[in-house]
Each structure stands twice: as C-alpha cells, then as structure tokens.
Amino acid sequence: MKKLSFALVGAAALALAACGGKGDDAAGDNVADNYDAAADNLDAAADNASGAEADALENQADALREEGKDKEEAIDEADVNAANVNAM
C-alpha cells in the first residue's frame, strides 16, 4: 500500500510539473489580472451607486483584489514547488 501511495504521489507531482513548472509567473499573473478586472467592474458600479451600496461594492472589489493576489501567490508557489520536484 505504501508503494502504491508513493507511486501515486510521484505521478501526481510529475503531472503537475509537466503542466507548468517553468518557474514563470504567467499563470498566476493571468489569474490576478482577471480578479483585478472583476474588481474594476465593481469599482465602476460603486461609482454609480451611493451610500452603503457604494461602500459594499468597494469592499467587495478590495476583497476580490486580495483574493486574486493570494491565488496568484499560491499558483506561483505551486509552480516553484513543481520545479523543485523535477530537479530531484
């Protein structure tokens, strides 16, 4: 069972490395750009709103940008980790 688990983890790591693993940030940047675009749309909607609704939209935009940054970082870290697996 341990050998099978080890083989599955190894195969998954190789598959992950094959689909990225180049150490570039393009995939993460694309995700962050998409989140920024969605946040920009919320900001535009907030400009057309007033009061509590505008504040809520701006807060949602800020949250989206933060989530995009977090996802970008996670993707970049996964890419770097995949490159390290290939080096072994």
N, C-alpha and C positions, 0 to 999 in steps of 0.2 A: 504494500500500500504506500509506503514511504517513497519507493522508487517511482511509482506512478504519479504521486503528488509532485515529486521533484521534476519529473519529465513534463508534466503539465505546466508548472510554473516556468520552466525553461522555455517551453514552446510559446507560452503567452508573452514572455519577455522578448523573445526573438520576433514575434509578430508585431509587437508594439514598436520595437526598434526599426523594423522594416518599413513601417508606415510613417515614420518621422525620423527621429534620431539623428538629424543632421546638425543639431546644435543651433539652428537658426530660429529666429523668433517670429517667422511669418504667420504660423497658425495662431499663436497667441495674439499677435497684433491684429489679425483679422477679427478675432472674437471681440477684442477690446474696441475696435473700430465700430463693430455692429452695435455693441452696447452703447457707445457714445452717440451713434446716430439715433438710436431709440430715445436716449436721454435728451438729445437736442429737440426731438419731436415733442417730448413732454414739456421742455422749456418753452417752446413756441406756443403750446397750448396754455401754459401758465401765463404767458404774456397777454393772451386773450381772455383770461379769467381774472377774477378779483377775490380779495379776502382769503378766507380759509381754503377755498378751492385752489387758488393760485399757490398758496403755501404748500398744500398737499401735493400738487403736481411737481413743484420744485423739489420737495423732499423725495418724491419717487425718482426724479431724474438723478438726484445725488446718489441715491441708493443703487440705481442701475449702473452709474459710472463706477462706483465702488465694487459692485459685483463683477463688472467687466474686468477691472484691474485684478481682482482676486482670481478670476478664471484664467486670465492671461498668465499670471504668475504660476498657477497650477499646471497649465499646459507647458510652459517653458521649463518648469522643474521636471515634468514627466519626460520631456524631450531630452534634457540633460541626463536624467537617470537612465534612459534607454541607451544613450551613447555610452555611458559607463558600463552597461551590461555587455554591449558589443565589444568593448575593449578587453573583457575578461577572457 
